[in-house]
Amino acid sequence: MTKKNTTLSIVLIALFAALTIMGTMIKIPMPTGAFAHLGNSVLLLAVLLLGYTRGALAGGLGFAIFDLMNGFAAEAPYFFVESFIVGGAAALTIMAFNNNIDSFKKLITVALMTGIAKIIMTQLKNTALAMFAGSSFTLAFSSATSMLLATVLNVITTIVIVSFAYFPLKKAMTTIFR
């Protein structure tokens, strides 16, 4: 990789990390104490536009920095790792389309698979935390399920935002960085 490409790569990762922080700061509080936000949309756009490794790194850094700045430091490592898992679901779906997201239908499929991975990760995390606190599996799982509203709203928001933003952003980045 040339120095120009390396510098551009670092700048784009930093840009998408900053956008992830900003997107996560736009919070919609939920009755469960969790909140819906736009950070997941930025993570998916980063993976779509920068590729899996750079996009997941940008999202992971953004979520971790947000957590460190907002009193969620204990959760920062989890969300860093989760960005690579959820981004991996997006990357695998993109690979299933031969790395060619050229239609709205393919884009929605990628966003949907990413959303399913996010919901599964949230359910697993919340179930594990409740079990570590002493709950039985059944109680922990049902308790975790009751807290999924914010995640489901995040998934729906991500699908809508990415479906509107991806193609114009892809065209702009192709024009600018060719």
C-alpha positions in Angstrom: 0.0 0.0 0.0 1.4 3.4 -0.9 1.8 6.2 1.7 -1.1 8.1 0.1 -3.4 5.1 0.4 -2.3 4.5 4.0 -2.9 8.1 5.0 -6.3 8.1 3.3 -7.2 4.9 5.0 -6.3 6.3 8.4 -8.2 9.5 7.7 -11.3 7.6 6.6 -11.2 5.3 9.7 -10.9 8.3 11.9 -13.7 10.1 10.1 -16.1 7.1 10.5 -15.0 6.6 14.1 -15.9 10.3 14.8 -19.2 9.9 12.9 -20.0 6.8 15.0 -19.4 8.8 18.2 -21.6 11.5 16.9 -24.3 9.1 15.7 -24.3 7.4 19.1 -24.7 10.7 20.9 -28.0 11.2 19.1 -29.9 9.2 21.8 -33.6 8.2 22.1 -34.1 7.0 25.7 -36.1 3.9 26.3 -38.0 2.8 29.4 -35.5 0.0 30.0 -32.6 2.4 30.5 -31.1 1.6 27.2 -31.3 4.0 24.3 -31.7 3.9 20.5 -29.1 5.8 18.5 -27.6 6.2 15.0 -24.2 4.7 15.7 -25.1 1.4 14.2 -26.0 3.1 10.9 -22.5 4.6 10.7 -20.9 1.2 11.5 -22.8 -0.5 8.6 -22.0 2.4 6.2 -18.3 2.2 7.2 -18.2 -1.6 6.5 -20.0 -1.0 3.2 -17.8 1.9 2.1 -14.4 1.1 3.6 -14.5 -2.7 3.7 -14.8 -5.1 6.7 -11.6 -4.5 8.6 -11.4 -0.7 8.3 -15.2 -0.3 8.7 -15.4 -2.5 11.8 -12.3 -0.8 13.2 -13.8 2.6 12.7 -17.1 1.5 14.3 -15.4 -0.3 17.2 -13.2 2.7 17.9 -16.2 5.1 17.8 -18.3 3.0 20.1 -15.4 2.4 22.5 -14.5 6.2 22.6 -18.2 7.0 23.1 -18.4 4.6 26.0 -15.3 5.9 27.6 -16.5 9.5 27.3 -20.0 8.8 28.7 -19.6 6.6 31.7 -19.9 3.2 30.1 -16.1 2.3 30.2 -16.8 -1.2 31.4 -18.8 -1.9 28.2 -16.2 -0.3 25.8 -14.3 -3.6 25.1 -17.5 -5.5 24.5 -18.8 -3.0 21.9 -15.4 -2.9 20.2 -15.5 -6.7 19.7 -19.2 -6.6 18.8 -18.4 -4.2 16.0 -16.2 -6.8 14.4 -18.9 -9.5 14.8 -21.8 -7.4 13.5 -19.6 -6.0 10.8 -18.6 -9.6 10.0 -22.2 -10.5 9.4 -22.4 -7.6 7.0 -19.1 -8.6 5.3 -20.3 -12.2 4.9 -23.5 -11.1 3.3 -21.7 -8.7 1.0 -19.4 -11.6 0.0 -22.5 -13.7 -0.8 -23.3 -11.0 -3.4 -19.8 -11.3 -4.8 -18.8 -8.0 -3.2 -21.3 -6.2 -5.5 -24.1 -4.3 -3.7 -25.7 -2.8 -6.8 -29.3 -2.9 -5.9 -31.7 -1.8 -3.2 -32.7 -5.4 -2.5 -29.1 -6.5 -1.9 -28.5 -3.5 0.4 -31.6 -4.3 2.4 -30.5 -7.9 2.7 -27.1 -6.8 4.0 -28.7 -4.4 6.5 -31.2 -7.1 7.7 -28.5 -9.7 8.2 -26.5 -7.1 10.1 -29.5 -6.3 12.2 -30.1 -9.9 13.1 -26.5 -10.3 14.2 -26.9 -7.2 16.4 -30.1 -8.5 18.0 -28.4 -11.9 18.7 -25.3 -10.3 20.2 -27.5 -8.0 22.4 -29.6 -11.0 23.6 -26.5 -13.1 24.3 -24.8 -10.2 26.2 -27.9 -9.4 28.3 -28.5 -13.0 29.1 -24.9 -13.6 30.1 -24.9 -10.5 32.4 -28.1 -11.6 34.1 -26.7 -15.1 34.6 -23.5 -13.6 36.1 -25.7 -11.7 38.5 -27.2 -15.0 39.7 -30.4 -15.5 37.5 -31.3 -18.8 36.1 -31.0 -19.2 32.3 -34.7 -19.0 31.8 -35.1 -15.9 33.8 -32.0 -14.3 32.3 -33.1 -15.1 28.8 -36.7 -13.7 29.3 -35.3 -10.6 31.1 -32.9 -10.0 28.2 -35.7 -10.4 25.7 -37.7 -7.7 27.4 -34.8 -5.3 26.9 -34.5 -5.7 23.2 -36.8 -2.8 22.2 -33.9 -0.3 21.8 -31.9 -2.8 19.7 -34.9 -3.5 17.4 -35.4 0.3 17.0 -31.7 0.6 16.2 -31.9 -2.1 13.6 -35.0 -0.5 12.0 -33.3 2.9 12.0 -30.1 1.5 10.6 -32.0 -0.2 7.7 -33.8 3.1 6.8 -30.8 5.4 7.1 -28.4 3.0 5.2 -31.0 2.5 2.4 -31.1 6.2 1.8 -27.4 7.1 2.4 -25.4 4.2 0.9 -25.7 4.8 -2.8 -25.2 8.6 -2.8 -22.2 8.2 -0.4 -20.7 5.4 -2.6 -21.1 7.5 -5.7 -19.5 10.5 -3.9 -16.6 8.5 -2.5 -16.0 6.9 -5.9 -15.9 10.3 -7.6 -13.6 11.9 -4.9 -11.2 9.0 -4.4 -10.8 7.6 -7.9 
